Amino acid sequence: MKQLFPVKHVMGFIFSLVLTAVALSVLLFDVSPKTGVVILLITAFMQASIQLVMFMHAGESEDKASIYTNVLYALFVAIVTILGTLLTMIWGYQ
């Protein structure tokens, strides 16, 4: 029976709930904006990693390298898109 209970999935779910509570505490405790952004970025990255590894089973397939390469490429595209948007809309690129 012990082998049928998904301990890793339950622990991943509990850790995701804890990270959500930490992110919510940024709002409830009224921390400074810079500290809040840092806490939110760290918890978001950790939660995305947990979701990818625990619930999407990224580490269980035979082609782990290609999955992680695709994730890093998607992260690169997202960062370039965000920085490009900031460059054109906020930082006043002419």
Wavefront OBJ file of the C-alpha trace (Angstrom):
o trace
v 0.000 0.000 0.000
v 2.882 2.377 0.741
v 4.079 2.207 -2.851
v 0.636 3.236 -4.140
v 0.499 6.507 -2.183
v 2.088 9.389 -4.160
v 4.210 10.918 -1.390
v 6.265 13.087 -3.754
v 3.153 14.547 -5.372
v 1.555 15.348 -2.023
v 4.752 17.001 -0.802
v 4.966 19.000 -4.040
v 1.369 20.118 -3.585
v 1.990 21.160 0.034
v 5.153 23.027 -0.965
v 3.190 24.812 -3.712
v 0.611 25.862 -1.131
v 3.363 27.170 1.159
v 4.885 29.169 -1.696
v 1.460 30.608 -2.503
v 1.054 31.622 1.145
v 4.473 33.308 1.080
v 3.498 35.224 -2.061
v 0.211 36.249 -0.456
v 2.064 37.449 2.639
v 3.730 40.108 0.476
v 0.337 41.740 0.122
v -0.856 41.136 3.659
v 2.266 42.401 5.447
v 2.684 45.463 3.196
v 6.391 45.035 2.450
v 8.338 47.536 0.366
v 7.862 47.289 -3.404
v 11.435 46.176 -4.156
v 11.385 43.482 -1.499
v 7.949 42.362 -2.627
v 9.058 41.987 -6.239
v 12.099 39.966 -5.190
v 9.994 37.663 -3.007
v 7.394 37.228 -5.755
v 10.013 36.443 -8.406
v 11.731 33.874 -6.206
v 8.492 32.150 -5.211
v 7.218 32.194 -8.811
v 10.409 30.594 -10.103
v 10.369 27.956 -7.377
v 6.709 27.160 -7.958
v 7.186 26.877 -11.716
v 10.084 24.490 -11.125
v 7.988 22.354 -8.795
v 5.142 22.239 -11.302
v 7.484 21.263 -14.117
v 9.321 18.519 -12.271
v 6.659 17.092 -9.974
v 3.404 17.379 -11.898
v 4.479 17.529 -15.531
v 6.989 14.678 -15.048
v 9.791 16.462 -16.887
v 12.500 14.377 -15.274
v 10.899 11.005 -15.939
v 11.146 10.786 -19.711
v 14.068 9.529 -21.770
v 14.675 12.881 -23.459
v 15.161 15.026 -20.357
v 17.765 17.168 -22.066
v 15.442 18.273 -24.860
v 12.644 19.099 -22.407
v 14.923 21.264 -20.274
v 16.421 22.867 -23.391
v 12.933 23.812 -24.578
v 12.088 25.249 -21.166
v 15.273 27.347 -21.141
v 14.549 28.563 -24.676
v 11.001 29.535 -23.675
v 12.390 31.368 -20.645
v 14.854 33.217 -22.889
v 12.074 34.253 -25.286
v 9.922 35.435 -22.371
v 12.749 37.530 -20.906
v 13.565 39.092 -24.294
v 9.876 39.883 -24.845
v 9.517 41.482 -21.409
v 12.717 43.513 -21.729
v 11.765 44.598 -25.260
v 8.376 45.739 -24.021
v 9.970 47.670 -21.169
v 12.481 49.207 -23.573
v 9.827 50.486 -25.959
v 7.055 51.441 -23.548
v 8.728 52.642 -20.377
v 12.357 53.467 -20.999
v 11.502 55.695 -23.944
v 13.323 54.081 -26.840
v 12.864 56.410 -29.814
l 1 2 3 4 5 6 7 8 9 10 11 12 13 14 15 16 17 18 19 20 21 22 23 24 25 26 27 28 29 30 31 32 33 34 35 36 37 38 39 40 41 42 43 44 45 46 47 48 49 50 51 52 53 54 55 56 57 58 59 60 61 62 63 64 65 66 67 68 69 70 71 72 73 74 75 76 77 78 79 80 81 82 83 84 85 86 87 88 89 90 91 92 93 94
